[in-house]
Structure formats: structure tokens, C-alpha cells
Amino acid sequence: MSRKKFLESVGATCKNWQWSWSFINSNEGFIVFGAWDRNTKGTKTLIFSEEWESNDLGRKNPGYSQSREHIRLIENENYKLMTFPMKYSDAKKGEDGIGPPKIDGFTPVLSERTLTNIGVDWYAVDGSEASPLAEELPAQGQYAEGAKVSVTINAYERSSAARKACITHYGLQCRACGFDFKTTYGAIGENFIHVHHIVPIGSIKEEYVIHPVDDLRPVCPNCHSMIHQVTPPLTIEKLQRLLQDNK
């Protein structure tokens, strides 16, 4: 089944089947977005961003205005948000990394989700998998902790020399929020900071050359965690705007 036939089977339509990012069923009041696996982390999927108004070549993306209106309908007109999983491929991108994404496959199943806005980005969130609050956990029952388990992972080595060079250039203050561990905690906080890879090292899956000034930034653990709450990770600039907006 093609993507078009699947969406038509659920009563959804769009302005153009070639370039549309999102689809609408006006009779039943819902909007459909494809949920790229590449943009999914845990229960959150990035489905729309104001940064997508233009493509890699600076030309306006034809699907942007339609999807922006669909986001408005969900936020302001009580339309439901539905998504279906899509597999991302770089097959249409050139050697320079420029080009449109290609759908390498999709699952013809709709799931109702909640829309969440973080800065200039909008995420589809599966609320059914949210972690329970402490007071919601069952009072009875046994929970084992400390059991030994075997875990196999792909580990990608971090360069200590690159970390040192990054800190020498930028200093020990968090580049997102300005926090300084030594100033706050004294001697115990001296020389402590996380170093953030602007391009996640695990996504490259091979050895590569790091430029400490261009590719790394010192950040505090809190900001580092927030950066990686979503996929793709937030940029430091986006996190700074969030911090300003929430003051």
C-alpha cells in the first residue's frame, strides 16, 4: 500500500501528495503527521519546526505553510493529532548532505498523540508511556534493585585531549546557562563540566576527527540532559532561548 492510499483510506487529504508533510480529515477533526524514526526519542517525535520554512538551499519549503496551519488547528481548534511511523533514508541527499529526505518505508497504523511545543519546535508525545509520579506507584509489591545484568552496547571513545582543548578555549562555565561549578561549590567543583558534542558521536558510528572549538561546547549536566531530551538534540542556542522564555 502506498502512503497516499493509506492516508486516503483514513479519510485524510492534502494540497499536494508529493510535497505535503501533514494531512487533514476535516469531517472527523484530526491531523496526520508522519513520525520519522530519525526524529523520535522515547515518547517524543519532532514533527514540525519553524526552522523548516526553508530548505538546505534557502528556498521556501512548499509544505511549510500547510503544516503550520495544521499545527494551529490542533492547538486552537481542538483537532486531534495522529501519527504513523516512517523510516528515514538519505538516499536522495548528495555527497554534500543536501537534498530531501526519502521515505524508506512506513507502518500503516495511526496513533493518537499529544502536541507539545518546545521553543520553535513541535513534538508528538505518547502520553500513555509517561513515567508515573512517585505517589502513583503501587503501595504494595516487591521491587528488586541491584541485580546483576549483562549489557552489550556500542561504545564510542571520547577524546580527552579534545575535551581539554575545548575547555581551554571556552572555559568552565556552561555555554547554555552560565553555571560555574567552582563559583557555586568551591574547590570540589573545580575543573568540573560536561563537554557536549554538537554532532552526537554515537550517530556517526565510526572514527572521525573532532575540532575542539567547532564541534564541542562545555555545558552543565542539567543543560546537557535537556539538550538530549529530544532527537535531534536541541542546539545550545535553542536551549538558551528556552531559558530566556521561561524566566
Secondary structure, DSSP 8 states (H G I E B T S, - for coil): --HHHHHHHTT-B-S-TTT-SEEEETTTTEEEEEEEGGGEETTEEEEEEGGGGB-TTS-B-TTHHHHHHHHHHHHHS--EEEEEEEEEE-TT--TTS-S--EEEEE----EEEEEEEETTEEEEE-GGG----GGGS-SSS----S-------------HHHHHHHHHHH-SS-TTT---HHHHHGGGGTT--EEEESS-HHHH-S-----HHHHEEEE-HHHHHHHTTSSS---HHHHHHHHHHT-
